[in-house]
Amino acid sequence: MTTGLVPGGQTPDPRPTGGLPQQRHEPVGQAALHVDNRPRSSVITARAAASFEPVGRSVATARSFVRDTLQGWGFADIVDDAVVLTSELVTNAVVHAGTSADVLCLRSDDGVRIEVGDRYPEREIPLQGQAVNMGNLDREGGRGLQLCAALAGRWGVEYTPTHKQVWFQLDLPERTVGTRTAGPALPADLLPLADGRVRVAVVQIDRACAISSWNEDAEELFGYAAEQVIGKPLSDLAAWPHTPGTGTGIAEALLLSRWEGSYGIRAANGRVTSVYASHLRVRDTGGEPSTVCLLVRDHERAVLQTPLRVPSSDTTTSSDGQSTDPFEVFIGSPAPDDLDGLLQRTVERARDMLDGDSAFLLLATDDETELEVRASTGLPSARQRFARVPVEAGPGRYGSARMPAVHDDLSAVPGAVPLLNGTGMRSVVTVPLKVEGRLTGSLGVAAEGPGRYSNEEALRLQFAADRIALAVESARLGELERLRRGSLSFLVEASDLLAGTLDRDQTLALMAQMTVPTLATWCAVYTIADQASDPYLSYVLHEDEELIDGIKSLLSKIQPPDPVPTPGARVWSAPGEAAHQAALRSSMRSLGLSGGPTHQLASGIGPTLATASAVGGETVVLPLVARNRVIGMLTLGKPADEHFRQEILELAEDLSRRAALALDNARLYSERTAISQSLQRSLLPPELPEIDGVEVEVIYRAAGEGNEVGGDFYDVFPISDGAYGFAIGDVCGTGPNAAAVTGLARHALRLLAREGLSGPAVLERLNSAILDEGARSRFLTLLYGELWPQEDGSARLKVVCAGHPLPLRLRQDGTVEPAAEPQPLLGVMEDLELYEQTVTLDPGDVLLCVTDGVTERREGTRMLGDDGLADVLTTCTGLTAGAVAARIMRAVERFASDAPSDDMAILAMRVPGLHTD
């Protein structure tokens, strides 16, 4: 940067050549765009020029240059407007246009003219007619001109083939020499109201914050005699803001070099008197500090209140005669619609207004017990965003968040503003954002140098905060409403997904997929089998799949979180600490500092550091509680230096409750299904026996999800040497009730047959056993037979068909015929007269036995039936028993498109003869 300051005389050219000022040549054929039709003043009393390189830091340097120049000229009244305008115009030049910027300050008799030039003439501004409409302020150009139109008395744009120059002029207020501030003469009816006699209480506070002096006006205002209050802390009388726990804020305000604002004093009659106060910290000749407090009734605040730097009315008049809202002047017009945009614009404007190096804005949480960082500039945003600090608890400025505060040197008070720890900021001014007396946020501006801010800057920042507080609160409430609606939709969708499955593994996967990346960057689910079991890491998910294995390995090496049933999220620091230590060890080994070889870790340090970064942020644990028992933990994590918002944690807590119940339902369903399937498998024969000279094949399908055994059953078992029993039956109905009768029938058949009873006797005794079941009994169709393989390759059978579909015999020539006659079914009548029939299977013959689930297979009004089954069987000549059963099952499945609604069993026996075909 090159600068030059010339008191009076001709104007030097601020554009440098080789680092030195160069004479400026008047442009030829220049085009002008401005709103000034009056001639410029010809009397230039002082000039200052500087050139700035096209780097981001030049903007702050330009602001300092203009501020120092105007303050040196004694123009403190217009410094702020000049700095804001210069900041915008220099930003356009060095940041957006990418060229150097030349700044020229000209002092004249009636004002100050500032010119900002760049070397990018193509960035033209369209000519306009009556109204100035610059469009969207968020685009690259034109935002500075919008502010010029709002703040400057005159402004314009001039072009040359190689340069573009924007200039603005700020008029000086007319006042008597030596007057610091002045206001216009007003009619009597517009003057502030005050009592007949204005009383100014003068109270002096000593080093210990106790009252050491109390004048007569203080006695008159508050009803206490001096001897009643001297020696007592002022905080004992202070009542601002009429809620307990805020005495610390008053005590801190008394220690500031200057402070001005409102609070209440409890009078002797018990009532609270609202006062406006001006505090000044002084020291006596011996160096002893004290604070002098001037107090007036709040409605008489005009006696003490420092005049604001802008008109006290809510609107100002722009150069074109149109009304301009001070909020729009500060924020810019149009204001951003979204909350984040509004907050970011606010901190940038606040930083520029006070010429700070950084700024930040905190908003109150829903319960208003904490302040949450929502926007910042000049600070590491990834680390600061959504960080939280308590409103009233703890030392430092957050204890007085309801009042403006100034810190001259943070290094002298470590931890006074935790948000700025380690940022290099030394001085800071903070003010509250209030709506209807309720604290909604805090706005702060900080600088790298000490002693940069005083009570004047605090008042100016407070004025800006008062103008934006309502807009910020409105936008915040709108955001909360959108978040609540989005949270409700999210929870409804999550509930539908979780209710749609009873599979444990799928439930775990859904839990993780719903949280990542919507609520967290990564998550892990721990499950607890029972109260005596330790938590088990069941599922890990990260939005970057390449990091999942690293996180899973890290979590498996540390102790899982304690299964605490207390609701709500709690911070778990173990993953971050373990990741940090692992990354540190890996880095040391890679550098050879741990004594080990470096080549072994060259390929592994990258994943280790990536894992450390992934889990280095805030990690929280939410218990999964179902039916008054902790069944697991849901762990959510953020990458390095990131924190969770309270709204996200509340949403995660709601999700964890739903997920816990879904996970427990899946567990109960899995357990009961396993028990059911185990019991059902016990009802089926373990395996089919090997019968010499006879092929046997069975296909069984139980209807209903999760059922392995239903009302249909089969069995093939040895009775005695050379004799085998076989059965296929169908109990009325399906499911567990039918399966109970199935178990009774199958085990009774084996027991009775091995007692040497004939087929009819076996079935008669089984019929009695079924009837003995009483109300639980169900009728049963049963085909029972006994088989004896013969030496000539044939097989002799004795069968009883009790109400069951008749068995079919397939001969080698392809003919199909029934192999038995129908007889009464079981479980209906007490006295049965059954008989057995003898059948001989010749070599190559097939005996097919099925349940009615096969013959009654339907497609609309069509049914497979006995004839359809016989037709299919005629095509099975020459096939093995297994091939016959498979062909029958395929035909049944293809007959209809719907899933079978009845149990099905197919038993095929074939006599191949002495030589296998």
URLIN-V877406 format. One line per field, one symbol per residue. ss: DSSP state (h for helix, s for strand, l for the rest). psi: psi as a letter, one per 20 degrees, with the letter a starting at -180 (. if undefined). burial: b if it has 9 or more other ideal C-beta (glycine too) atoms within 8 Angstrom, else e. Layout:
ss->???
psi->???
burial->???
//
This chain:
ss->lssssslllllllllssllsslllllllllsssslllllllllsssssssssllllhhhhhhhhhhhhhhhhlllhhhhhhhhhhhhhhhhhhhhhhlllssssssssllssssssssllllllllllllllllllllllllhhhhhhhhhllssssssllllssssssssllllllllllllllllhhhllllllllllsssssllllssssslhhhhhhhlllhhhhlllshhhlsllllllllhhhhhhhhhllssssssssslllllsssssssssssslllllssssssssshhhhhhlllllllllllssslllllssshhhhhhlllllllhhhhhhhhhhhhhhhllllssssssslllllsssssssslllhhhhlllsssllllllhhhhllllsssllhhhlllllhhhllllllsssssssssllsssssssssslllllllhhhhhhhhhhhhhhhhhhhhhhhhhhhhhhhhhhhhhhhhhhhhhllllhhhhhhhhhhhhslllslssssssllllllllsssssssllhhhhhhhhhhhhlllllllllllllssllhhhhhhhhhhhhhhhhhllllllllhhhlllhhhhhhhhhhllllssssssssllsssssssssllllllllhhhhhhhhhhhhhhhhhhhhhhhhhhhhhhhhhhhhlllllllllsllssssssssllllllllllsssssssssllssssssssslllhhhhhhhhhhhhhhhhhhhlllllhhhhhhhhhhhhhllhhhlllsssssssssslllllsssssssslllllssslllllsssllllsllsllllllllllsssssllllssssslhhhhllssllsslhhhhhhhhhhhhllllhhhhhhhhhhhhhhhllllllllssssssslllllll
psi->pqqpoooaarpqpipqokiqqqppppqpkqqporkojqqqpiooiqqpqqppqmqhihghhhghggghghhhiklhhjgggggggggghhghghgghkrqpppppppahjappppoqrlmiimqpqqrdgqoojbpiirhrihhhghghhhqhqrrpqqrhiqpppqqppqqqorqpipgqqrrpqqhiiqqqqrgpppopopppahjkqpiqoahhgghhijpqgihhpiqqhihhpjplkqrjjhhggghhiiqgqqpaqaqporhjiqpppqpqoqpprqahjjpqrppppprqhikhhhhpppqirqiriqrprhjjqqpphghgghqpqqqhqgggggghghgggghhjlrirqqpqqqrgikiqppphqqpjqnhhhhpjqqqqghqrrahihlijqqqpohohhimpjhnhhjpjijpgqqpqqqpqoljppiappqpqqhqqkhqahghggghhgghhhigggghghghgghghggghgggghgggggghijqjpghhgghggghhhpjghrhrqqpqqogrhiqqppohpppqhohiighggggghiiqprqpmpipqrpqpoiggggggggghggggghhjkijirqhhhjhiihghghggghhjibppqppqopplkpoiapopqqqrpjqrqqhhghhghgghhgghggghhghggggghgggghghhhiiqqgrpqpopjpppppppopqppiphpciqrrqpqqgaoipqqqqproqparahghhghggggghhggghhiijqrghhghghhghhghiichiqqqpppoprqpoqqhjiappqpqpnnjqpqqpporhjiqpqqjrqqrqrqjgqgoqnqqqqppporpiqpppprrihghjpqnciqqgrhghghghhhjjpiqrhghghhhgghhghihqhqqpiqqpppopppoiahpp.
burial->bbebbbeeeebbbbbbeeeebeebeebeeeeeebbbeeeebeebebbbbbbbebeeebbbbbbbbbbebbbebebeebbbbbbbbbbbbbbbbbbebebbbbbbbbbbeebbbbbbbbbbbebebeeeeeebebeebeeeebbbbbbbbbbbebbbbbbbeebbbbbbbbebeeeeeeeeeeeeeeeeeeeeeeeeeebbbbbbbbeebbbbebbebbbebbebebeebbebbbbebbbbeeeeebbbbbbbbbebebbbbbbbbbbeeeebbbbbbbbebeeeeeeeebbbbbbbbbebbebbebebeeeeeeebebbeeeebebbbbbbbeebbeebebbbbbbbbbbbbbbbbbbbbbbbbbeebebbbbbbbbbbeeebbbbbbbbbbeeebbbbbbbbbbbbbbbeebeebbebbeebebbbbbbbbbbbeeebbbbbbbbbeeeebbebebbbbbbbbbebbbebbbebbebbbeebeeebeebbeebbebbeebeebebbbbbbbebbbeebbbbbbbbbbeeeeeebbbebbbbeeeebbebbbbbbeebebbebeeeeebeebebbbebbbebbebbbbbbeeeeeeebeebeebbeebbbbbbbbbbbbbbbbbbbeeebbbbbbbbbbeebbbebbbbbbbbbbbbbbbbbbbbbbebbeebeebbeebbebbbeeebebebbbbbbbbbbbeeebebbbbbbbbbebeeebbbbbbbbbbebbebbbbbbbbbbebbbebbeeeeebbbbbbbbbbbbbebeeebbbbbbbbbbbbbbeebbbbbbbbbbbbbbbbbbbbeeebeebbeebbbbbeeeebebebbebebbbbbbbbbbbbbbbbbbeeeebbeeebbbebbbebbebbbbbbbbbbbebbeebeeeebebbbbbbbbbbbbeeee
//
